[in-house]
Amino acid sequence: MSVVGETVNVAGQSSCTPVKVPECRLSDDLGTLFERGSFCDVVLCVGGHEFHAHKAVLAGTSNLTCGIEEFRRVLSVH
């Protein structure tokens, strides 16, 4: 399989119609979730301020290998 420009071609299948590869918008989409507060499933209380967040994003971007359980130990999580 090869990606050429904005299409994907599978080797040996010349009759295949090229498929347009959409632009990656993952960071934009995650930013929108954050701005809207959509689907938040945890609130972090830090220095008297509350931050609504997503457990999966926190666990996936954390340097702490234990994920959300380690966050519970370090921060006050409600």
C-alpha positions as MATLAB code, in Angstrom:
seq = 'MSVVGETVNVAGQSSCTPVKVPECRLSDDLGTLFERGSFCDVVLCVGGHEFHAHKAVLAGTSNLTCGIEEFRRVLSVH';
ca = [
       0.000    0.000    0.000;
       1.271    3.475   -0.733;
       0.027    6.969   -0.046;
       0.597    9.350   -2.932;
      -0.487   12.935   -2.518;
      -4.058   12.783   -1.301;
      -4.885    9.270   -2.540;
      -4.172    5.713   -1.386;
      -3.229    3.022   -3.908;
      -3.036   -0.701   -3.102;
      -0.247   -2.450   -5.018;
      -1.499   -4.896   -7.642;
      -5.025   -3.480   -7.764;
      -4.896   -0.995  -10.612;
      -8.684   -1.062  -11.096;
      -9.118    0.317   -7.586;
     -10.650    3.783   -7.333;
      -8.331    6.100   -5.369;
      -9.576    7.015   -1.895;
      -9.139   10.583   -0.727;
      -7.263   10.693    2.580;
      -8.848   13.336    4.831;
      -6.714   15.961    6.521;
      -5.811   15.023   10.091;
      -7.833   17.165   12.506;
      -7.305   15.181   15.701;
      -5.696   18.030   17.636;
      -8.453   20.419   16.503;
     -11.146   17.931   17.515;
      -9.574   17.316   20.933;
      -9.277   21.082   21.403;
     -12.983   21.452   20.669;
     -13.832   18.814   23.293;
     -11.726   20.732   25.816;
     -13.233   24.138   24.978;
     -16.814   22.854   25.137;
     -16.235   20.627   28.142;
     -17.945   17.833   26.222;
     -17.866   14.337   27.717;
     -15.620   15.301   30.659;
     -15.467   12.479   33.163;
     -13.115   13.887   35.804;
     -12.546   17.189   37.614;
      -9.032   18.097   38.775;
      -8.870   20.490   41.731;
      -5.557   22.344   41.725;
      -4.838   25.389   43.863;
      -8.532   26.017   44.452;
      -9.346   25.903   40.728;
     -11.371   23.172   39.017;
     -10.328   21.772   35.645;
     -12.747   19.487   33.792;
     -10.906   16.830   31.845;
     -11.055   13.431   30.150;
      -9.510   10.451   31.962;
      -8.426    8.778   28.726;
      -6.595   11.896   27.513;
      -4.908   12.379   30.883;
      -3.831    8.748   31.082;
      -2.681    8.686   27.464;
      -0.589   11.837   27.713;
       0.796   11.276   31.199;
       4.383   10.366   31.943;
       2.922    8.454   34.878;
       2.597    4.858   33.743;
      -0.182    4.075   36.230;
      -2.610    6.442   34.496;
      -5.581    7.944   36.322;
      -4.994    6.020   39.564;
      -1.651    7.770   39.909;
      -3.380   11.115   39.287;
      -5.729   10.331   42.178;
      -2.724    9.972   44.470;
      -1.018   13.175   43.288;
      -4.046   15.453   42.840;
      -7.433   15.778   44.444;
      -9.652   14.171   41.802;
     -13.466   14.265   42.122;
];
